[in-house]
Amino acid sequence: MTRAIVLLCTFSLIFTGHAQTGEPKMKSLFDGKDLKHWKVPKDNIWWSIDDGSLWAKSGPNKKGSNLWTKKEYGDFVIQLDFKFGTGTVDSGIFMRGEEDHNPQIQIGISGSLKRDMTASPYVAGMGYPVEAAGIKELLKPDDWNTIKAMAIGNSYKVWLNGKEVMNYTFENANTHGPIGLQLHPGNEMTIQFRNISVAELK
């Protein structure tokens, strides 16, 4: 059994509540106070902190912005809370960079499909190779949601509000890179994030 399969089985048990020991140690990437773990864009007008939440808000020219971690990651799991704001919310979590060989986990409305694709992987040049299951029943459009995304080698899993909704293997994926949060260009929108944490899986 390969290392990736072993880790996927182990952490599937952990996240579904069947494992009592060996849980990954989550470290805060955003505690509601500052962005010390992130590379804040120059001339930043998009990312701000208010009342413990990280806000992403479109600028007047709708050019969009990505917020990247200073650290790069190999195998990891990230968890955060998000809440949709105004406009057409198109956001997501970049899993190890922005290059083509790198799935992004969608949050909100897909610009190409014009419908909510939260928790589904988007790959540049491929679109959405699979669609997360049961999102309509799980997603709370007007409240906080918790998303957890795991990358181990070429394998990706996503949980939304405590339920596994997506399992995907993307051959030749990037296996090392930064984590990013996206404010998609071309839209007028706001979205909030809080309680962002990550654990490296070794």
C-alpha positions in Angstrom: 0.0 0.0 0.0 1.5 3.3 -1.0 2.1 6.2 1.4 -0.6 8.3 -0.2 -3.2 5.6 0.2 -2.2 4.9 3.8 -2.4 8.6 4.7 -5.7 9.0 2.9 -7.2 6.1 4.8 -5.8 7.4 8.1 -7.1 10.9 7.7 -10.4 9.7 6.4 -10.9 8.0 9.8 -9.7 11.1 11.6 -12.1 13.5 9.9 -15.1 11.2 10.1 -14.6 10.9 13.9 -13.5 7.2 14.0 -9.9 7.8 15.0 -9.1 8.9 18.6 -5.4 9.5 18.3 -2.9 10.8 15.8 -4.9 13.8 14.7 -2.8 16.3 12.7 -1.7 19.4 14.7 -3.5 22.3 13.2 -1.6 25.6 13.2 -3.3 29.0 12.7 -2.8 30.9 9.5 -5.3 33.6 10.5 -6.4 34.2 14.0 -8.5 37.3 13.3 -5.7 39.8 14.2 -3.1 40.0 11.5 -1.8 38.6 8.2 1.7 37.7 9.3 1.6 34.3 7.6 0.5 35.8 4.3 2.1 37.8 1.4 -0.1 40.9 1.3 -0.2 42.4 -2.3 1.5 45.7 -2.8 -1.0 48.6 -2.9 -3.5 46.3 -1.2 -7.1 47.5 -1.5 -8.7 44.0 -1.5 -7.9 42.3 1.8 -8.8 43.7 5.2 -9.5 42.6 8.7 -12.7 43.6 10.5 -14.1 42.2 13.8 -12.0 39.1 13.6 -12.8 38.3 9.9 -10.6 38.5 6.8 -12.6 40.3 4.1 -12.0 40.1 0.4 -13.6 42.9 -1.6 -13.4 43.7 -5.3 -11.7 46.9 -6.2 -13.2 49.5 -8.6 -11.6 48.0 -11.7 -12.5 44.4 -10.7 -9.0 43.1 -11.4 -9.2 40.6 -8.5 -6.4 39.4 -6.2 -4.8 36.3 -4.7 -3.5 36.1 -1.1 -0.6 33.6 -0.8 0.9 32.0 2.3 4.6 32.9 2.8 5.3 29.2 3.4 5.0 26.4 0.8 3.5 23.1 1.6 3.7 19.5 0.4 1.1 17.2 1.9 -1.3 19.2 4.0 -4.9 19.8 5.2 -6.4 23.3 5.5 -9.6 24.2 7.2 -11.4 27.6 7.2 -14.8 29.2 7.7 -16.2 31.3 4.9 -19.3 33.4 4.5 -20.7 34.7 1.3 -21.1 38.5 1.1 -22.5 40.7 -1.6 -22.4 40.3 -5.4 -21.5 37.2 -7.4 -19.1 35.4 -5.1 -16.4 33.5 -7.0 -13.5 32.5 -4.7 -11.5 29.4 -3.8 -8.5 27.8 -2.2 -5.4 27.3 -4.3 -3.8 24.0 -3.4 0.0 24.4 -3.9 0.2 27.3 -6.3 -1.5 28.7 -9.4 0.1 26.7 -12.2 -1.9 24.5 -14.5 -1.0 21.3 -12.7 -2.7 22.4 -9.6 -6.4 22.0 -8.6 -8.1 24.9 -6.9 -11.0 24.2 -4.6 -13.9 26.4 -5.7 -15.9 28.5 -3.2 -19.0 30.1 -4.7 -20.2 30.6 -8.3 -18.2 29.3 -11.2 -17.5 31.9 -13.7 -17.6 29.4 -16.6 -20.6 27.3 -15.4 -22.6 30.2 -13.9 -23.7 28.1 -10.9 -22.4 27.3 -7.4 -19.5 24.8 -7.5 -18.3 25.0 -3.9 -15.9 22.2 -2.9 -15.3 21.1 -6.5 -11.8 21.1 -7.9 -11.1 23.5 -10.8 -8.1 22.8 -13.0 -6.9 25.4 -15.6 -7.5 24.1 -19.1 -9.7 21.3 -17.8 -12.5 23.0 -16.0 -14.1 20.9 -13.3 -13.1 17.3 -13.7 -15.5 16.2 -11.0 -18.3 17.8 -9.0 -18.6 17.8 -5.2 -21.7 15.9 -4.0 -24.6 17.1 -1.9 -23.5 20.8 -1.8 -27.0 22.2 -2.2 -28.2 20.5 1.0 -25.1 21.3 3.0 -24.2 24.8 2.0 -25.6 27.7 4.1 -25.7 30.7 1.7 -26.4 33.3 4.4 -24.3 31.9 7.3 -20.8 30.6 8.1 -19.6 27.4 6.5 -16.6 25.3 7.3 -14.6 23.8 4.5 -11.7 21.4 4.9 -9.4 20.4 2.0 -6.6 17.8 2.0 -3.8 17.3 -0.5 -1.7 14.2 -0.4 0.4 13.6 -3.4 -2.0 13.6 -6.4 -5.0 12.9 -4.2 -7.5 15.6 -3.0 -10.4 15.4 -0.6 -12.8 18.0 0.6 -15.3 18.2 3.5 -18.1 20.8 3.8 -19.7 21.4 7.1 -18.3 18.1 8.4 -19.3 15.8 5.5 -16.9 14.4 2.9 -18.1 15.8 -0.5 -15.2 15.3 -2.9 -12.5 12.8 -3.6 -10.3 13.3 -6.7 -6.9 12.1 -8.0 -5.2 14.4 -10.5 -2.1 12.8 -12.2 1.0 15.0 -12.4 -0.3 17.5 -9.9 2.0 19.9 -8.2 3.2 18.4 -5.0 4.7 21.5 -3.4 3.7 25.1 -3.3 1.9 27.9 -1.4 -1.7 28.0 -0.3 -3.8 30.8 -1.8 -7.1 32.5 -1.3 -8.8 33.9 -4.4 -10.8 37.0 -5.1 -11.8 36.4 -8.7 -11.4 39.1 -11.3 -14.4 40.5 -13.2 -16.9 40.5 -10.4 -18.2 42.8 -7.8 -18.2 40.7 -4.6 -17.3 40.3 -1.0 -16.5 37.2 1.0 -15.3 36.7 4.6 -12.9 34.1 6.0 -12.0 33.2 9.6 -10.4 30.5 11.7 -7.9 29.5 8.9 -5.6 26.7 10.0 -3.3 24.2 8.4 -1.5 21.0 9.3 1.4 19.5 7.4 1.0 15.7 6.8 4.3 13.9 7.0 
